[in-house]
Amino acid sequence: MKTIPVENAAGTILCHDVTKIVPGEFKGPAFKRGHKVTPEDIPVLLDIGKANLYVYDQQDGYVHEDEAALSIARSTAGQHIEITGPEEGKATLRASTDGLLYINPAALNSLNTFQDVTMATLHSYRYVKKNEAVGATRVIPLAVPSGLLDNVDRLCSTAFPVVEVKPLRKAAVGIVTTGSEVYSGRIKDRFGPILKKKFNDLGSEIIEQIFVSDEVDFTARAITTLIECKADLIAVTGGMSVDPDDQTPNAIKQTGAEIVSYGAPTYPGAIFLLAYLNDVPIVGLPGCVMYHKASIFDLTIPRILAGEKLQRKDIVAFGYGGFCKGCDHCRFPTCDFGTI
């Protein structure tokens, strides 16, 4: 920071507000702290009696807060992230498409250890819409040394990306609905319509729904039939509990699928099964998916559609944040459920 004559101030950055007073009419800032002085500003400053200014001189190797925020945002942004601003020194990162948000928490924490650098984001694995703000960054002072931004860029080059959005693929989904009461027509299927809406909301399409009894062979054949029909994902409903008549886990195992997890530390959604047969994911969905706006479905299916092959450790990690408080008015995903 230095004091210089106004006539020499073009291109420098104000370190303080410059007040303008018009008696009986106005008193306030003619120019705000952080303003970059232009040649056109000089006559105005002289007219309000400012012969000298406190400024940062960018020739001294410092970068204005606006440019610094943009630099940090560019260093951290991965695929399908666009940057808007800066506004009041802050650059905002937005999703450029609908998709699943991925944050690198370790890299984000390291970034925030740099003196005068700040960045905040939403939680990972949140389904976001195009143009939705997912994070922002700014520096604390009006200007920072250019070397600081070089350090940020080096960090991000080894932990890139810090923030990205992965679009969900449009999957062909097959549904197997188990249960003799539905298969025989004694009761109407209510699970299928709910699943169709949930998958449609994520951009996927139901190609076929097969109704089966509780017989293991019948259910297993239905699963393999849907895979032969080029289903990208199989959702099996019903028969997931420990009741002796509930044989869905045995049927999925009989297909030869690799069982990743039977059970999840998630409420609602504990009686959940995930398996893969020739890289096709098979999910055994508990009844809570019908009744709760947010459940294990919303924690697993978007990640599968984003291209992840979930492992046992991913299911285990749901325990932290996997307890739904059952609010009277569900605000998911703007809540604690599923945040990691």
C-alpha positions as CSV (number, residue, x, y, z in Angstrom):
1,M,0.0,0.0,0.0
2,K,1.3,3.4,-0.9
3,T,0.3,7.1,-1.2
4,I,0.4,8.5,-4.7
5,P,-0.8,11.6,-6.5
6,V,-4.2,11.2,-8.1
7,E,-2.7,12.1,-11.5
8,N,-0.6,8.9,-11.3
9,A,-3.3,6.6,-10.0
10,A,-4.7,5.1,-13.2
11,G,-4.5,1.3,-13.0
12,T,-4.1,1.1,-9.3
13,I,-6.5,-0.2,-6.7
14,L,-8.2,1.9,-4.0
15,C,-7.5,0.8,-0.4
16,H,-10.3,2.9,1.0
17,D,-13.7,4.3,0.1
18,V,-13.6,7.8,-1.4
19,T,-16.4,9.9,0.0
20,K,-18.4,12.4,-2.0
21,I,-20.4,15.1,-0.3
22,V,-23.0,17.3,-2.0
23,P,-24.4,19.6,0.8
24,G,-28.1,18.9,1.4
25,E,-28.3,16.2,-1.4
26,F,-25.8,13.4,-1.0
27,K,-23.1,11.9,1.2
28,G,-21.6,8.5,0.3
29,P,-18.9,6.7,-1.6
30,A,-18.0,8.1,-5.0
31,F,-15.6,5.1,-5.3
32,K,-15.5,2.0,-3.1
33,R,-12.6,0.2,-1.6
34,G,-11.2,-2.2,-4.2
35,H,-12.1,0.0,-7.2
36,K,-9.5,0.0,-10.0
37,V,-8.9,3.7,-10.9
38,T,-9.4,4.6,-14.6
39,P,-8.1,7.7,-16.4
40,E,-11.8,8.9,-16.5
41,D,-11.9,8.8,-12.7
42,I,-9.1,11.2,-12.2
43,P,-11.0,14.5,-12.9
44,V,-13.8,13.3,-10.7
45,L,-11.4,12.6,-7.8
46,L,-9.8,16.0,-8.3
47,D,-13.3,17.7,-8.3
48,I,-14.0,16.2,-4.8
49,G,-10.7,17.4,-3.4
50,K,-8.6,14.2,-3.5
51,A,-5.1,15.1,-4.4
52,N,-3.6,11.8,-3.1
53,L,-4.8,8.3,-2.7
54,Y,-3.9,5.1,-0.7
55,V,-3.6,2.4,-3.4
56,Y,-2.2,-1.0,-4.3
57,D,0.1,-0.7,-7.3
58,Q,-0.4,-3.8,-9.5
59,Q,3.1,-3.2,-10.9
60,D,4.4,-4.5,-7.5
61,G,3.4,-8.1,-8.3
62,Y,0.0,-8.0,-6.7
63,V,-3.3,-9.2,-8.3
64,H,-6.6,-7.5,-7.7
65,E,-9.2,-9.5,-5.7
66,D,-11.5,-9.9,-8.7
67,E,-8.8,-11.4,-10.9
68,A,-7.6,-13.5,-8.0
69,A,-11.1,-15.0,-7.4
70,L,-11.3,-15.8,-11.1
71,S,-7.9,-17.4,-11.1
72,I,-8.7,-19.6,-8.2
73,A,-12.1,-20.6,-9.7
74,R,-10.4,-21.6,-12.9
75,S,-7.8,-23.7,-11.1
76,T,-10.5,-25.6,-9.2
77,A,-13.1,-26.1,-11.8
78,G,-13.5,-29.4,-13.5
79,Q,-15.9,-30.7,-16.2
80,H,-19.3,-29.1,-16.6
81,I,-18.5,-26.1,-14.3
82,E,-18.9,-22.6,-15.5
83,I,-17.7,-19.5,-13.7
84,T,-19.7,-16.3,-13.2
85,G,-18.7,-13.0,-11.6
86,P,-16.7,-11.7,-10.0
87,E,-19.1,-9.7,-8.0
88,E,-17.9,-7.9,-4.8
89,G,-14.7,-9.9,-5.1
90,K,-16.4,-13.3,-5.3
91,A,-16.4,-15.7,-8.3
92,T,-19.2,-18.3,-8.3
93,L,-19.0,-21.8,-9.8
94,R,-22.1,-23.1,-11.4
95,A,-23.2,-26.4,-13.0
96,S,-23.3,-26.1,-16.8
97,T,-25.5,-29.2,-17.0
98,D,-27.8,-31.3,-14.9
99,G,-25.8,-33.9,-13.0
100,L,-24.2,-35.2,-9.9
101,L,-21.8,-32.9,-8.0
102,Y,-18.4,-34.2,-7.0
103,I,-16.2,-32.4,-4.5
104,N,-12.6,-33.3,-3.6
105,P,-12.8,-32.5,0.2
106,A,-9.0,-33.1,0.8
107,A,-8.0,-30.7,-1.9
108,L,-10.6,-28.2,-0.8
109,N,-9.3,-28.3,2.8
110,S,-5.7,-27.9,1.5
111,L,-6.8,-24.9,-0.6
112,N,-8.3,-23.2,2.4
113,T,-5.1,-23.5,4.4
114,F,-3.5,-20.9,2.1
115,Q,-3.5,-17.5,3.9
116,D,-6.1,-15.2,2.4
117,V,-7.7,-17.8,0.2
118,T,-11.3,-19.0,0.8
119,M,-13.5,-21.4,-1.0
120,A,-16.8,-23.0,0.0
121,T,-18.9,-25.6,-1.8
122,L,-22.1,-27.7,-1.5
123,H,-21.7,-31.3,-0.3
124,S,-20.6,-34.1,-2.7
125,Y,-23.1,-36.4,-4.5
126,R,-25.8,-33.8,-4.6
127,Y,-27.9,-33.9,-7.8
128,V,-27.8,-30.3,-9.2
129,K,-29.5,-28.6,-12.1
130,K,-28.0,-26.5,-14.9
131,N,-27.0,-23.0,-13.7
132,E,-27.2,-24.0,-10.0
133,A,-24.5,-22.4,-7.9
134,V,-22.3,-25.1,-6.4
135,G,-19.5,-23.1,-4.8
136,A,-17.7,-19.8,-4.6
137,T,-14.3,-18.4,-4.0
138,R,-12.6,-15.1,-3.0
139,V,-9.5,-13.7,-1.4
140,I,-9.6,-11.7,1.8
141,P,-7.5,-8.6,1.0
142,L,-8.0,-6.3,-2.0
143,A,-5.0,-7.7,-3.7
144,V,-2.7,-10.7,-3.2
145,P,0.8,-11.6,-4.4
146,S,0.7,-13.3,-7.8
147,G,2.9,-16.1,-6.3
148,L,0.0,-17.1,-4.0
149,L,-2.1,-17.9,-7.1
150,D,0.7,-19.8,-8.6
151,N,0.8,-22.0,-5.4
152,V,-3.0,-22.5,-5.6
153,D,-2.6,-23.6,-9.3
154,R,0.1,-26.1,-8.4
155,L,-2.0,-27.6,-5.7
156,C,-5.0,-28.0,-8.0
157,S,-2.9,-29.5,-10.7
158,T,-2.1,-32.4,-8.4
159,A,-5.6,-32.8,-7.0
160,F,-7.7,-31.8,-10.0
161,P,-10.6,-31.3,-10.2
162,V,-11.7,-29.8,-6.9
163,V,-15.2,-29.3,-8.2
164,E,-17.0,-31.0,-11.1
165,V,-20.4,-32.2,-12.3
166,K,-20.9,-35.5,-14.0
167,P,-24.0,-35.8,-16.2
168,L,-26.2,-38.9,-15.6
169,R,-26.5,-41.4,-18.4
170,K,-29.9,-42.2,-19.8
171,A,-30.2,-45.8,-18.6
172,A,-32.6,-48.4,-19.9
173,V,-34.0,-49.7,-16.6
174,G,-35.7,-53.1,-16.1
175,I,-38.0,-53.6,-13.1
176,V,-38.7,-57.0,-11.5
177,T,-41.7,-56.8,-9.1
178,T,-41.9,-59.8,-6.8
179,G,-44.7,-61.0,-4.5
180,S,-47.4,-63.5,-5.0
181,E,-50.1,-61.0,-3.9
182,V,-49.2,-58.7,-6.8
183,Y,-48.4,-61.4,-9.3
184,S,-51.8,-63.0,-8.7
185,G,-53.6,-59.7,-8.9
186,R,-54.9,-59.7,-5.4
187,I,-53.4,-56.3,-4.9
188,K,-52.3,-53.5,-7.2
189,D,-48.7,-52.8,-7.8
190,R,-47.8,-49.4,-6.3
191,F,-44.0,-49.7,-6.4
192,G,-43.7,-49.6,-10.2
193,P,-45.3,-46.2,-10.8
194,I,-43.2,-44.6,-8.1
195,L,-40.0,-46.1,-9.6
196,K,-40.9,-45.0,-13.0
197,K,-41.3,-41.4,-11.8
198,K,-38.0,-41.5,-9.9
199,F,-36.0,-42.9,-12.8
200,N,-37.7,-40.5,-15.3
201,D,-36.8,-37.6,-13.0
202,L,-33.2,-38.7,-13.3
203,G,-33.4,-38.9,-17.1
204,S,-33.7,-42.7,-17.4
205,E,-36.4,-44.8,-19.0
206,I,-38.2,-48.0,-17.9
207,I,-38.0,-50.5,-20.8
208,E,-40.0,-53.3,-19.1
209,Q,-41.5,-54.4,-15.8
210,I,-41.9,-58.1,-15.1
211,F,-44.2,-59.4,-12.4
212,V,-43.1,-62.6,-10.6
213,S,-44.1,-64.7,-7.7
214,D,-41.9,-65.3,-4.7
215,E,-40.2,-68.3,-6.4
216,V,-36.4,-68.0,-6.6
217,D,-36.1,-69.5,-10.1
218,F,-38.9,-67.3,-11.5
219,T,-37.3,-64.1,-10.1
220,A,-33.8,-65.1,-11.3
221,R,-35.0,-65.8,-14.8
222,A,-36.8,-62.4,-15.0
223,I,-33.6,-60.6,-14.1
224,T,-31.5,-62.4,-16.7
225,T,-34.3,-61.9,-19.3
226,L,-34.2,-58.1,-18.7
227,I,-30.4,-58.1,-19.1
228,E,-30.7,-60.0,-22.4
229,C,-33.1,-57.3,-23.4
230,K,-30.2,-54.8,-23.0
231,A,-31.3,-53.3,-19.6
232,D,-28.5,-51.2,-18.2
233,L,-29.8,-51.4,-14.6
234,I,-32.2,-53.8,-12.9
235,A,-34.4,-52.7,-9.9
236,V,-36.0,-55.6,-8.0
237,T,-38.8,-54.7,-5.6
238,G,-40.4,-56.8,-2.8
239,G,-39.1,-59.8,-1.0
240,M,-36.2,-58.0,0.7
241,S,-36.9,-58.7,4.4
242,V,-35.9,-61.6,6.5
243,D,-39.4,-63.2,6.3
244,P,-39.1,-66.8,5.1
245,D,-41.3,-66.0,2.0
246,D,-38.9,-63.1,1.0
247,Q,-36.5,-64.7,-1.4
248,T,-35.3,-61.8,-3.5
249,P,-31.6,-61.8,-2.2
250,N,-31.4,-65.6,-3.0
251,A,-32.8,-65.0,-6.5
252,I,-30.3,-62.3,-7.2
253,K,-27.5,-64.5,-6.0
254,Q,-28.7,-67.4,-8.1
255,T,-28.2,-65.3,-11.3
256,G,-24.5,-65.5,-10.6
257,A,-24.3,-61.8,-9.7
258,E,-21.6,-60.6,-7.4
259,I,-23.2,-59.3,-4.2
260,V,-21.6,-56.1,-3.1
261,S,-23.7,-55.5,-0.1
262,Y,-26.9,-56.8,1.5
263,G,-27.8,-54.2,4.1
264,A,-26.9,-50.5,4.4
265,P,-26.3,-48.2,7.4
266,T,-29.1,-46.0,6.1
267,Y,-32.5,-45.2,7.6
268,P,-34.7,-45.4,5.6
269,G,-33.1,-48.0,3.4
270,A,-31.3,-50.5,5.6
271,I,-32.7,-53.6,3.8
272,F,-31.0,-52.7,0.5
273,L,-29.0,-55.0,-1.8
274,L,-26.5,-54.1,-4.4
275,A,-25.0,-56.6,-6.9
276,Y,-23.4,-56.6,-10.3
277,L,-24.0,-59.2,-13.1
278,N,-21.6,-58.7,-16.0
279,D,-21.2,-55.1,-15.0
280,V,-25.0,-54.5,-14.9
281,P,-26.0,-53.2,-11.5
282,I,-28.9,-54.9,-9.8
283,V,-30.5,-53.2,-6.8
284,G,-32.9,-54.8,-4.4
285,L,-35.0,-52.0,-3.1
286,P,-36.8,-52.0,0.3
287,G,-40.4,-50.9,0.6
288,C,-39.4,-47.6,2.2
289,V,-38.5,-46.3,-1.3
290,M,-42.3,-46.1,-1.9
291,Y,-43.1,-44.1,1.2
292,H,-40.2,-41.7,1.8
293,K,-39.2,-38.8,-0.5
294,A,-35.5,-39.5,0.4
295,S,-34.1,-43.0,1.0
296,I,-31.3,-45.3,0.0
297,F,-32.5,-44.9,-3.6
298,D,-31.5,-41.3,-3.7
299,L,-28.0,-42.0,-2.3
300,T,-27.1,-44.8,-4.7
301,I,-28.9,-44.6,-8.0
302,P,-27.6,-41.1,-9.0
303,R,-24.1,-42.3,-8.4
304,I,-24.6,-45.4,-10.4
305,L,-26.1,-43.4,-13.3
306,A,-23.1,-41.0,-13.0
307,G,-20.9,-44.0,-13.9
308,E,-19.6,-45.1,-10.5
309,K,-19.3,-48.8,-9.7
310,L,-20.1,-48.7,-6.0
311,Q,-18.2,-50.9,-3.6
312,R,-18.8,-52.1,-0.1
313,K,-16.8,-49.2,1.3
314,D,-19.1,-46.7,-0.4
315,I,-22.2,-48.3,1.2
316,V,-20.4,-48.4,4.6
317,A,-19.7,-44.6,4.3
318,F,-23.5,-43.9,4.1
319,G,-23.6,-44.4,7.9
320,Y,-22.2,-40.9,8.4
321,G,-25.2,-38.7,7.5
322,G,-27.5,-41.7,6.7
323,F,-30.0,-41.0,9.4
324,C,-33.1,-39.3,8.2
325,K,-34.9,-37.1,10.8
326,G,-38.3,-37.7,9.2
327,C,-39.2,-34.0,9.0
328,D,-42.9,-33.1,8.5
329,H,-41.9,-31.3,5.3
330,C,-39.1,-33.0,3.5
331,R,-36.4,-30.6,2.2
332,F,-34.1,-33.2,0.7
333,P,-31.5,-32.6,-0.6
334,T,-31.3,-29.4,1.4
335,C,-30.8,-31.3,4.6
336,D,-28.3,-33.5,6.5
337,F,-29.5,-36.8,5.0
338,G,-26.8,-38.4,2.9
339,T,-24.3,-35.7,3.3
340,I,-20.7,-37.0,3.4
